[in-house]
């Protein structure tokens, strides 16, 4: 893997970590502000962000091992 591919992989990995953390932060902040811990709309957004971030992070983590 050359230097340019490593930089792109690193940027992509941090992007997916940021998405994962933003999903968790969104759920916690929204639920604390509005006391809506069981709101299905909040679940829907959180699940999309967390799974997308988790999948991307694991994908680029596995790619780095190869």
TACORRA-V903033 format. One record per pair of residues at least 24 apart in sequence whose C-alpha atoms are under 6 Angstrom apart, sorted by the first residue. I is the first residue (numbers start at 1). GAP is how many residues later the second one is. Records with the same first field share a line. If there is no record, write none. Layout:
I = GAP  GAP
This chain:
13 = 44  47
16 = 37  40  41
17 = 36
19 = 30  34
20 = 29  30  33
23 = 26  27
